Amino acid sequence: MMRPRLTLIVNNGVPCGEAAQGGSQRSCSNRFEPYGLKVHAAELWSAYFHARFASPREVALFCDVSFQTALNWWGAVTAPASHIALLVLLTDPEAPAFFADAVQRAA
């Protein structure tokens, strides 16, 4: 079995001199710091759940998790795993805007 490899994609269509003159940086590094995002993930998810649901019980039912897990998310004790994040992003049309706005405010 082959392991996945990191692939570097280079755009040779724009010379380095032109990119430095007027191009805007498209990196996310200026918008948020990854470690800070990890540290504040539980608070971010808690804010989302408070905005979207009326109670931890509704969170538990929607995400198909135990009430205690939903209570931990609700109280910003822990953050959901990636499959819950995908569930939320794929089923709630307002979720991407909520998280984009939250990251914008934090930047």
N, C-alpha and C positions, 0 to 999 in steps of 0.2 A: 504494500500500500504506500503510495507516495504522499508525502506531507505537503500541505499547501505552502506556496512560496510567495514572498512579498514581491510585487512587480512595480517597478518605477516607470511611470509614463511621462515622457518628455514631449513638450510641444516645441518643435523646431521651426514652427511658422513665425514665431515672434523672436527677433534677435534680442539679446540681453539689454542692449542700449535702449531700445524702444520700451521695454517693459519697465525699466527704471524711471523713465521720464514721466509718464502720465498714467501708468497702469495702477489701479487700486489693488490693494492686497485683498485676497479672497480667503485667507486663512482664518480659521475660527479662533486662533490663539489670542487675538485681540478682544474677542467677545467674552470669553470665559476661561477660567483656569480649570483644567480637568480635575485636579485634586480638590479644589473648592466645590466643584459640582458633586463629587463623591461625598464630601463631608455634609453638604446641604441637601442631598437627594431625599432623605426622609422628610425634611421640612417641605420641600417642593411637592412631593407626592401627597403629603398631608393637606397642603393647600388645595391641590387639585381635587382630592376626594371631598373636602369640605365644600368646594364650589359646585361640584357635580352631583353629590349624593346628600340625602337628608340625615343619614345615620350610618354607623359602622355596619349595622345589619344589612343595609342595602348594598354596601361595598362587598360584604361577604357573599351575598347572593349573586351579584353581578360577576364577581371574579371567581366564584366557585372555590372559596377558601373558608377556613374555619372562622368563627366569630372572633377568636383571640387574635388571629393573624390580621384580620381587618381592623381590630381595635388597635393593634400595634401600628398599622399604617396610619390610621386616623389620628393617633396621638404622636406621630412623628418619632416613634421608637425605632422602627425599621422601615426600609423601602421595599417595594415589590421587586420580584425577580424579573428577568428579561421577558419571559413569556407573558407575564401580566402587562408589562409595558406595551408589548406588541398588541395584545388584546385591546387595550385601551386606545392605542393609536389607530387601530384598524376599525374600531366600532364606534368611536365617538368623533364625529366630524369637527368638534370644537376643541379637542385635545391638543392637536398640533399648535393651534393659535395660542392656547393657554400657556403651553410650555415655551413657545417662542417669546411670548410677552414676558414671562417670568425670567428667562435668560437675558432678555433685553434690559429689564429693570436691574438685574444683578451686575450687568457690565459697567 
